[in-house]
Amino acid sequence: MNFTRHFCLAAGMLAACLAATGAYAQVDATIGGTVDASKFSTRYGLSSASTANLTFVSDPAGSGRTVLMTRVKSTDANVGAIKRTDFYPLNESRTTGMRWYGISVYIPSTWVVHPNPTVIAQIDNGTTATNLAAPLSLLVRGNALEMNLNSNYLSATSATVSNSTKEVIKLGPLVTNRWYCLVVRSDWQPTLGSGAITMWMNGEKVYNASNSTNSYFGAAHTPRTGLMFPGLMGVTERTLYTDFIRLGGASTTALQMYQVSPCANFIGGNAIQW
């Protein structure tokens, strides 16, 4: 029996208890997730020079599900010192503890190869780690897909770019007209050598570390997806398709995250590397 739910029903406080226990749901239904255009601003924040740079469209892979298309032009104004069109779930800035993230991106065949990197998904570090790279970034560099991981166990006043640790994971050549579904299980811990993180790309385990520093002291972690340019774009325009951002709590599994992703039709329990 779910004793938390039983207590809520008995106490006549179901709505309040559901809100309080949302973070412990298998896939968190209280933050992020699928919404229609009219309710997008109630669940997500948008970082872009124009709201017209984000539109609701049908899945380019033909599933019939609604997804999001983000666009950035080289003539767009900077937002937060960079050119970008990305979105993030509101009220999601976890500093410690277990969290699951599901972010899916689809790169169209019109994508022009250029050596300048384009960040397409990220778990940001918030304002507590200003000027330091995000703990986790998925990006396209040239014709390849890669993951960048950054961390520092020092205090916010002592951590710098030069004394931070950086890892680069090469995920292989970029393939257009397909979904890339990233699932991340992270235990954010500020104490040196106490965190853990595991990542899957389309069911393949691409990274696993335990008893390891995986972020910054006091960082407020917020997932983002869309188009972000840490430097010059190098092209006149970029377009990217993304799914909505999914979040999970301590009881979530990789399979549950994939079941609500655009990759659900070809990634099942037997396809996931545990």
N, C-alpha and C positions, 0 to 999 in steps of 0.2 A: 504493500500500500504506500502511496505517496503521502507521508504524514504531514508535510508542509501544506499540500493542497487540502487534505482532510481538515486540518486546523482552520484554514482559511474559510472553508465552507461552513464549518461549525460555528465560526465566529461571525459569519455574515459579512466578511471583509474580503471577498474574492478579488475585486478589482485592485485594491491596495496591495494585496499579497502577490498578485501576478506581476505587478510593477516591481515589487521588491525582489522577486525571485527570477526575474527575466534573465539575469546574468548567469543563472545556473541551468537554464534550459539547454537542451541538446543543440538546437540552433536558435540563437537569441532572436525572438520575435519583437523585441521592444526597441532595438536600435538597428539602423540600416535596413537591409532587406528590400524586397520589391515594393515599389509604390508607383502610382500613376503620376502623370505630369502635374496634376492639380495639387498633389500632396507632397511633391518632391521636396519643397522648401521646409516642410515640417520634419523631415527625417534627415536631410542632407544639407551641407553647406557647399557652395560653389566658389571656386577661385578662377576667375576668368575676366578678360577685358570686356566680354559681352555675354549676356545670358543666351543670345542666339547661337553661341558656339557649342551649346549642348542641346541635343534634340533626342526625342524618343523615336525609335525606329524598329522595324521588324528584324529579327535575327538574320544577318547576312548568310548564315549557314543553312537557313531554310527550316528551322525548327518551329517557327511560328510564334515563339516567345518574344516579348518586348525587351529590347536592350537599349543602350544609350550610345549615341555617337558624339564624340568630342572632336573639336576642330581648333587649330591655332594657325593664324596667318602671321607672316613675318612683319606685317604692318600693325599688328595688334599692340596695344600699350602693355607695358609690363605690369604684373601684379605680384606684390611681394618681391620685387627686384628681378623677377624672371618672367619670361613668356610662358603662359600656361593656360590650360583649361582642364581642371581636375576637380573631383568632388570627394567629400568625406562624410561619414556619418556623424550627426550631431550628438553631443553628450557622450562621446567616446574618447577618453583621454586617460587610459589606464596607466598607472605608474608601476604597480607590482602585481604579481599573481599570474594565474593561468588564463590564457585567452587563445581562441582559435580564430583564424582569419581565412576567408575565401574570397579571392579576387581573380576575375577572369577577363582576358583581353583577346581581341581578334584584330589582327593586322591585315588590312586589305592589300590586294595585289598592286594598287596604285602607290604603295609606299616606295619612296625614292631612297635608295641606299646612299648614305652619307656618313663619313667618319665621326661627325659630331654626335654625341650621345643624346638619346631621348629617353627620359624616365617615363615608364608607363604604369608603374605601380610602386607603392611605397608605404612603409610604416614609419611615419614621421616621429621626430623626437620632441615636438612641442617647443614652447618658448623657453623652457628651462635649460636647453642645450643650444643656445643661440650660436650660429656660425659653425656648428659641427654637422657633419653629414648625417643623413638619416640612418638609423640602425639597420634598416633593410630597404633596398631599392632593386626593382626589376627594371632593366633598361635594354634598349637596342643600341648597339654600337657598331656602325658599319652594317655588315650583313650577318651579325651574330647577336644572340640573346645572352645576357649575363646577369648575375646577381651580385650586388655589392653589400657587404656586411661591415658595419662600423661600430666600435664600442670603446669605452674608456671607464675604468673603475674609479678614477679620481673624482674629487668633488667638482661641482659645477664651476667654481672659481679657479680651479687648477687645470681642468681638462682643456686641451687645445687640439687643433688639427694635427700638429706635429707629434704629440705624444699619444694619439689615439691609434687603435689597432684597426686595420682594414683587411678584409678578405674579398677576393674576387673569384666567383664561381662561374666558369664558362659552361653555359647550358647547351651550346651547339649552334649550328647555323640557323638563321631566321627562316621560317617557313610561313608564307602568307596564306590568306584565305583558310585559316584554321583557328580554333580556340586554343588558347593557352590557359589552363586552369591551375592557378597556384593556391595551395592550401598550406597554411602555416600554423603550427602549434608552438606557442612560446610561453615560457614561464619567466616573466620579467622579475628579476631580483637585483637590488642595488649592491648587495654584498659581493665582494670579490670571489669569483669562482663558484657562484651558487645558482646561476641561471641555467636554462635549458631551451633549446630550440630545435625543431624538426620541420623540414619543408619538403613538400611533394609538388612536382610539376607533372600534370596529366597522369597522376598515379605513381610516378616514379620518384622514389625517395632521392632527393638531390643533395640533402644536407642534414646532418644530425650532430648535435653537440650537447653534452651535459656537464654539469659543474663548471660552467663556462660563463664569463662575462659576455652579455649579448646586447648591451645598450649603454646608457649613460646614467649616472647617479641622478635620481629625481626626474628623469625624462617622462613626459606625458605622451604615451604612444597613441597615435591616431592613424588609421589606415586611409590611404588615398588611392585613387586610380584615375587615369586620364592621360593627358599630355603635359609634361613638365620639362623645361629645357634649362639645365644648370649653366649652359654657356650659349653660344650663338646657335641658332637653328640650322643655318647652312642651306636651307631649302625655303621655298616661298610659302609652303603650306603643308600641314600634317593633318591626317584624319585617323582616328582610332575608334573601334567599337569596344564597349565594355559591358559587362554584366553589373548588376547591383552588388554592393559589398555585403558579405555574410559574416556573422560573428557567432562564436560559440563559447560555452563555458567549460568548466572542469570535466563534465561528463560527456562532452562531445567526442566524436570519432572522425577520422579522415573520411570514412565512407559516408557518413551523414553530411559532411560538407560537400562531397562530390555529388551526392544525390540531388542537391539544389543548385548545381552549377550547369552551365551549358555543355559540360562534358559528361553529363549523367548517362547519355545514350551509349557511351563506349567505355566508361570506367565504372566497374562494379567491384565488389569485394575481392574477387579473384585477381583483378588487374592491379590492385594497389600493393606496393611494396611495403611491407610492415617492418 
